[in-house]
Amino acid sequence: MSQREQPRGDTYEQDVVAYAKRKREEEEDEVRTEREQRLAKGIPESRSGVQDIDLDLIDEVLDDSEDRALTDEALEKRRRAMAEFERKKLARTIATPTDDKLVKERLRKLKHPVCLFGEDAGDRRNRLRYILSKLAMEQRASGVDTADGQIETMAIEDDDTMDEDEAQTEEFYTEGTSELLQARRDIAVFSLAKARARTERQREDCTVDLADVRKRRQDLVKRLDSYSNYGSQVGDTRPISRILFSPDCQSLLTSSWSGAIKLWDVSHCRPIRTFCGHTDRVGGISFHPKATLGLGDETADFASGAADTLIHLWSLNKERPIAKLQGHQSRVVHVQHHPNGAYLGSASYDGSWRLWDIASQKELLLQEGHSREIFALRFQCDGALVATGGLDGICRVWDMRSGRSLVTIEGHAKEIFGIDWSPNGYQVATGSADNTIRIFDMRKLGSIYQIPAHKSLITDVRFFHASHAASLTASASGDGDRDMDTSDDSTMQRGDRLCDGQYLVSASNDGLVNIWSAGDWKLQKSLAGHVGKVMSVDIASNGSYIASSGYDRTFKLWGPEEF
């Protein structure tokens, strides 16, 4: 701070008077010297006794005395500004936790309000940094060496916080319950049998004449190219979030943001029953694998999840839910039955996916692993694996038999909203907000193809999963034989199998439903009809129709010209 910025008082006034006296003495000496020089040159002395006066000096002294109060106020403002500048400089060196929970804990320890009105997590973190910098400035003013004391302590605490955060991001395992152990054993037995049957069918399909395969797929392409709008129906007063065919392909299930779920007759698009129970947007619905195929009254036919954080289990014969599953802390956006029908998976905005035992209505597993909300969940056809996709743009594949995270699939630039497994058991399709569909091969542990599918974000993707309804009904009732080589239906089923997984359907916010052929991943048909966003899509397992639901509150059926 300069001399002119020193606090003014009695000492300052004395200094000013002494300065004026010195200036006057200097001027008198100059006048005296000048007079002596004139006398030496014979110049007469001026008769006037008035001496030259330094007016600038007088003005300076007077202004300094009159404006002393104003100067003191300006100096105080400057001092406060410099102190605030030093505080901000110090605040930039203080590391604060990024976890909002840790920020609240630090505020509570410092005896400050945990949350102020209208304050979000970022504002709260900035307030903590401000408080810590003020404390550091107070310690500095009291003579404590802040650089080596308080700041170092803060750094140590923040290092500990960072270590805790890093420890939380590491993979860890917790001991499960005996019910979860039994569920994993049941899933392992079921999935091994299913995988064995699938590989046997694939070996059998490899023996089919290549010309026959080529002809069937050419016929399939022609059939897909002939798809058009078969029917359209207003389904609700609010957007229809999901649409799903029943296992026998005779009925449709739709869910809406109004909280209502409706069952429709496929042939005439007429409502059969309305199910009421949710109080907020329904985001996910799932049929039991044997629903409408002789399941029985003791087991729920379908399940639903909504933004009210609840999962309801329903019977097709009752308009109210028969059971309720609670546990999620935020919106439930997707549910799906495990292929064995005994368990249910759910994905939620609370960042977790969970596994439920339908019979006991208990939560068996709470699994985290995504850095943001989880939006999509799909079980592999064998039931051994499950894929989850979230708003972090990551798809994770989990082993249902061990609980391990097997693969982390990366590549999308934005959120993932749709996932589906191919019937071949090793390919996964993901639809993202980056307007692309990626095909991942579990054998190669990487992406094998990227489809620039739409002009807006992709909301849903579905492979064609072929199954012969009549044969399934017979199997469920015990009157049929699963051996595909011993009945007349085996030829039809083998033909269906040759088309199984051979095309993929996608829905998007651009208002289109696109059909893609598998293998070469070419666009075969683009179906336009919705006004605005298409929110969901499904394919009948007998290949008869494609169903789509939209933000325009309608659902539409698409079929070939032969229908």
C-alpha positions, 0 to 999 in steps of 0.5 A: 500500500502506498504512502498516500493510502496510509490511514490519516490522523494527527500524524498525517496533518503534521506531515502535511504542515511540515511539508508546506514549511519545507516548501516555503523555506525552499522558496524563500531560499530561491527568492533570496538567491535570486535577489542576491543575483540581481544585486550582483548584476546591479538590478534594483530590488522590487519595491513590492513586498509580495512574494510569489505564492505556490497556489497549487500547493495551497489547493492540494493542502485544502483539498486534502483537508476538506475531502478527508472523510470521502477519501477514507470511505474510498480507501475502505471500499478498496480494502474490502475489494482487495480482501474479496479478490484475495478470498476468490483467489483462495477459493479457487484453490479449495477442492470441494466434493462433487457428491451432493451428499458429501457436500451436505455433510460438510455443511452440516459439520460447519453448522450451516444450512444444508439446503436453501430455498431454490438452491440446486446441487451446483449452488450448494457446492459453490456455497460450501466453497465460499464458506471454506474460503471465508474461514480460511481468510479469518484464520489468515487474519488471526495470524494462522498460516493458512497455506500450511494449515487450513488449506492443507487440512481441506486438501486432506479431507478432499483427498479422502473424499476422492478416495471414497468416490474412487472406492465406490466406483470400483466393482464390489460384491455383496453376499446375497440371500438364500432366495437369490442363490436358489434363483441363480441355480434355477436360472442356470438349469433353465438357461443351459437347457435352452442354450442346448436346444438353441444350438441344436436348432442352429445346427439343424438349420445349417443342414437346410439347402441353401437355395431353400434358405435364399428363397425363403428370405427373398419371400420375406423381403418381398413381404416386408416391402408390402407392409402398409397401415392395416388399422389405427385406433385412438388408445387414450387421452394421453400419449401411449408409452408402450404396446405389446402383443400377447403370446398368442398374438390375438390381443394387444396391451397398451400403456399410457401416460394417464396411468391406464392400461388397456387390452385390445382385440387385434382383429378389430382394434376394439377394447376388451378391458381397462386396467386401473391402478397406477397413479402416474405415467406407465412406462413398462409392460410385460406379458408372462411367457405363457399368458393367454396360453393356458397359464392358470389363475394362480400366476399373474398374466402381465406386469407393469411399472410406472412413474409412481415407483410401483410395479403391479401384477395383473390378471387379464380377468381383473381390472385391479392389480392382484399384487404390488412390488415396492422398492424402487426409489424413482420412476420405473421405465421398463419391466420384463419377465425372465424367459422361465416366467418365475422372475421379473426384471425392472429398470428405474430412474434410481440408477438400479435394475432389480430382480423380483420373485413373482411367486413370493413377491420379494426383491431378490437383487438390487444391481447398480452399475450405471452412472445415470438413470437406467432406461432399458432392460432385456433378457436374452432368449436363453435367460442366462444374460440380461442387457441394461442400457441407460442415459449414460450411453452405456450398455452393460451385459450381466450374467444372471447365473453369477451376478457378474458384469460381463461386458460394458458396451460402449460406442453411442454418443448419447443416451440408450433408449431401446435394447433387444437380443437377437434370437441367435443369442449372441447379438444385441441391438441398441437404439440411441439418442444419437439417431443410430442403431448399433449391433454388438456381437457377444462373441467378438465383444464389440460392435459389428455394425452401425445403422444410421437409422433415423433423423431423430432419437430412437425410442425402441428396437425389436427383433422378430422372434418367431414362434408357432402359437398353435404349437405353443398352446399345445405344448402348454396344455401338454397335448403337443410335442416339442420335437420339430421333426415329428409333426406337420407343423414342424415344416411351418416351424422350421420355415418360421425359424429360417426367418427368425431374427432375420429382420429388425424394427425400429421406432423414432421421434421422427415419426417413422417405423423402419424395418431392417433386414438382418445380416446386411442391415439394409432398410426394407420399408419405412412406415409413416403414419404417426403424427409426431413421436413413435414411442414403442413398437412390437412384432407379433411372434407369428409374423402377422403384424407390427404394432406401434404406439405414439405421442399422438395418442394412437396405436397402429397395426402394420401388415402385408397386403395379403391381410 
